[in-house]
Amino acid sequence: MRIALAAVLLLLTAFTGFAQKSDEAEIRHVLAASLEDWNRGDVRGFMKSYEASPNTLFIGKAGVTRGHQQVLDNYLKRYPTKESMGTTTFSNLEVKLLGDGHAWVLGNWNLKRDAKAGGDIGGVFTLLLRKTPAGWKIIADHTS
């Protein structure tokens, strides 16, 4: 009986570890896809990584923005052209699974663009993601 119980516990532990690695890989894929959309000049595609909810939050130097549509509108206003969007990279990504279908991501961002388009900028971001039926979605973004 003890051997059977130990085998079940070992399988559950292995499955949990596999699920965590799978979730982390999915989150990293969501972020990579959002970068591809951004670097193509597709703000709407980029915003598909965010939950389409009035509860979605973006916190930046201009303050707090609430709601997916308002975040999208702000991005479209601030980055109206592919030139203004430049090319973005992420680095130093840390993904922490929080349990209950949530995860936290920390990383650096760097935006390269011509001086006429505003020049290079960069900073740090933290994201809170939620696992939804449509996959992992950003529900809060604090970018500085």
Secondary structure, DSSP 4 states (H G I P E B T S, - for coil): -HHHHHHHHHHHHHHHHHHHHHHHHHHHHHHHHHHHHHHTT-HHHHGGGB--STT-EEEETTEEEESHHHHHHHHHHH--SHHHH-EEEEEEEEEEEEETTEEEEEEEEEEE--GGGT--EEEEEEEEEEEETTEEEEEEEEE-
